[in-house]
Amino acid sequence: MALKGQKFKKYSDELKQEIVQKYLDGNGSSRSLGKEYSISYKTIENMIYRYKHPELKTGKRRGRPKESNLTKEDWKERYEILKKYQAFLKVQREKK
């Protein structure tokens, strides 16, 4: 987990490609390449993983859409869900 005020190093695409290519060619493990380039081996493993899974490169986050991207139909659907949930809670309270 990132700490407040923590700075992250950014590596050029050329350097990432060079490291991944060395790994794929069998010229070193993630740990040995980490020592060679003074980079954490976990960072190198992440580079390799992202190379092997290019669909993750888009940077699109999963989860619910941001509020600004919701359409009128999305708001209506949320409203209907909320109404049903409130009715459910009301019935639960009356049972007690």
C-alpha positions as CSV (number, residue, x, y, z in Angstrom):
1,M,0.0,0.0,0.0
2,A,1.3,3.4,-0.9
3,L,2.2,5.7,1.9
4,K,1.2,9.4,2.0
5,G,3.6,11.5,0.0
6,Q,5.3,8.4,-1.5
7,K,6.9,8.9,-4.9
8,F,6.9,6.2,-7.5
9,K,9.6,5.6,-10.0
10,K,8.6,5.6,-13.7
11,Y,10.5,3.5,-16.2
12,S,10.7,4.2,-19.9
13,D,8.9,1.8,-22.3
14,E,12.3,1.0,-23.9
15,L,13.8,0.0,-20.5
16,K,10.8,-2.2,-19.7
17,Q,10.9,-3.8,-23.1
18,E,14.7,-4.5,-22.7
19,I,14.2,-6.1,-19.2
20,V,11.2,-8.2,-20.4
21,Q,13.1,-9.4,-23.5
22,K,16.1,-10.4,-21.4
23,Y,13.8,-12.4,-19.1
24,L,12.0,-14.1,-22.0
25,D,15.3,-14.9,-23.8
26,G,16.4,-16.7,-20.6
27,N,19.2,-14.2,-19.8
28,G,18.2,-13.8,-16.2
29,S,15.6,-14.3,-13.6
30,S,13.5,-11.5,-12.2
31,R,15.7,-11.4,-9.1
32,S,19.0,-11.3,-11.1
33,L,17.6,-8.6,-13.5
34,G,16.4,-6.7,-10.5
35,K,19.9,-6.6,-9.1
36,E,21.4,-5.7,-12.5
37,Y,19.0,-2.8,-13.0
38,S,18.6,-1.8,-9.3
39,I,14.8,-2.4,-9.5
40,S,12.7,-4.5,-7.2
41,Y,12.2,-8.0,-8.5
42,K,8.5,-7.6,-7.9
43,T,8.4,-4.6,-10.2
44,I,10.1,-6.7,-12.9
45,E,7.6,-9.5,-12.3
46,N,4.8,-6.9,-12.8
47,M,6.4,-5.7,-16.0
48,I,6.5,-9.3,-17.3
49,Y,2.9,-10.0,-16.2
50,R,1.7,-6.9,-18.0
51,Y,3.7,-7.8,-21.1
52,K,2.0,-11.2,-21.1
53,H,-1.4,-9.7,-20.5
54,P,-1.7,-6.7,-22.8
55,E,-5.4,-6.3,-22.1
56,L,-4.4,-4.9,-18.6
57,K,-2.3,-2.1,-20.1
58,T,-5.4,0.1,-20.8
59,G,-5.4,1.3,-17.2
60,K,-9.2,0.9,-17.0
61,R,-10.3,0.3,-13.5
62,R,-12.9,-2.2,-12.6
63,G,-15.9,-1.5,-10.5
64,R,-18.9,0.7,-10.8
65,P,-18.8,3.6,-13.3
66,K,-18.0,7.1,-12.1
67,E,-21.1,9.2,-11.3
68,S,-20.4,11.5,-14.2
69,N,-20.6,8.7,-16.7
70,L,-24.1,7.5,-15.7
71,T,-27.0,7.9,-18.1
72,K,-30.5,8.8,-17.2
73,E,-31.5,5.1,-17.4
74,D,-28.7,4.2,-15.0
75,W,-30.0,6.7,-12.5
76,K,-33.6,5.3,-12.9
77,E,-32.3,1.8,-12.4
78,R,-30.5,2.9,-9.2
79,Y,-33.6,4.6,-8.0
80,E,-35.8,1.5,-8.5
81,I,-33.3,-0.6,-6.7
82,L,-33.2,1.8,-3.8
83,K,-37.1,1.9,-3.6
84,K,-37.2,-1.9,-3.5
85,Y,-34.5,-2.0,-0.8
86,Q,-36.4,0.5,1.3
87,A,-39.6,-1.5,1.0
88,F,-37.7,-4.6,2.1
89,L,-36.3,-2.8,5.1
90,K,-39.7,-1.5,6.1
91,V,-41.1,-5.1,6.0
92,Q,-38.2,-6.3,8.1
93,R,-38.8,-3.6,10.7
94,E,-42.5,-4.5,10.9
95,K,-41.7,-8.2,11.6
96,K,-39.9,-7.2,14.8
